[in-house]
Amino acid sequence: QVQLVESGGGLVQAGGSLRLSCAASGRTFSSYAMGWFRQAPGKEREFAAAVSSNGGNTYYGDSVKGRFTISRDNAKKTVYLQMNSLKPEDTAVYYCAAYSGWTVGGIPSSWGQGTQVTVSS
């Protein structure tokens, strides 16, 4: 089992930047892929980004591609989401997630509690 704790959310103006962090504990961090998802009010949860267990492969949803960057530090057991050029439509609760294995695929097996990101226009 993996425990995930997100941090770094907040209020930012459109065009600004934020960096989210997700600290993991439990299973060996370097053995599983990690992802970020988001859910806006009244909408379904949406995939934002993911990274393989060794950081070598990254994946992005169309709505964040070119603006967000996912990375991980296996020594610190932490995954990051750098968010630039933020838009009001990026407003959502952002969730950190752990996949079952070292590649990105399927539904993540563990989820954090979420952190709110609000982008004002």
N, C-alpha and C positions, 0 to 999 in steps of 0.2 A: 504494500500500500504506500502511496505517496501523499504527502501533505504539502500543499501549495499555499503560499501567502503573497498576495500582490500588494504593491505599493506604488506611489508616484502619480496617482490620479489627481485631478483638480480642475480648476476653472482657468481657461486660457482664451485669449482673443483669437479670432480668425487670423490665420497666417502665422500663428505662433507655433511653439514646439513643446512637447512633453516627452519624458522618458519613463516608461513603466518598467518596474522590476518585479520579478517573481522568484521568491526563494523557496527551494524544495528541500524536503527531508524525507527519510524513509529509504526507498530503494536506491541503489547506486545510480546517481544522477546521469552519469555518462553512458548508461545502458538504454536510455529511452529518448525518443523524440519529444519535442515540446511544441506547443502552439499557443496562439492567442486568438480568442474569439470575442465577439462583441454583440451586445443586444441593446437596441434602442427601444424606447417605450412604444408598445403596441406592435413591435416587429419581432420576427423570429431571430434566433441567435444566428450570427453570421461569421463565417471563417474570415480571419484577418491575415494571419501569417503563421508559418510553422518552420521548424528547423530540425534537421536530423540529429542523431545523438552526438555525432562528432563535430557538428557545426558545418559540415561540408556542403550540405544542400539546404537551400531555403525556398520557401514557397509563399506566394502572396495572393490575396484576393484581388480581383480586378479594381475594386473601389479604393484600395490603398496602395496599389503598385506604384512605385516611383516616389512615394512620399514617406512610407514607413519602412523601417529596417529592423529585422529580428536578428538577435545574436545571443550567444550563450557563453558563459564562463564556467566550465565544468569544475574547475578548482574551487570556485565560490558557490557552486550548486545554484546558479542563478541564470535566468533567462531574461532578456531585455526586449523592449519594443520601443525603438526611437521613432517618434511621430513628428514629422515636420509638415509645414504648410497646412496646418489643420483647418478644417472647414466646419461650419455648424452641423453639417450632416454626419460628422464623426462623433457627435455627442452620443454616448452610450455607456453602459456598464461593460467594462473590459474584463474578460476572464482568462486566466492562465490555465492551461490544460496539459496533462501528460499522457502520451500515447503508451500503448502496451509494450511496444518494441522499439528497435533502434531506427526504424523508418517511419515516415509520415504516412498514415493510412488508416481508414476506418474511424470509428468514434473513439475519442480519448477515454481513458479509463479513470482518470482522476481530474478533479476540477478545483480551482480556488474559489474563494468567496466573492471575488469581483471587486473592481475599483471603478469609481465613477469618473468619467471624463466629460466635461462640459465645455463646449466651444461657443463663445458668444460672437455675434455678428457685429 
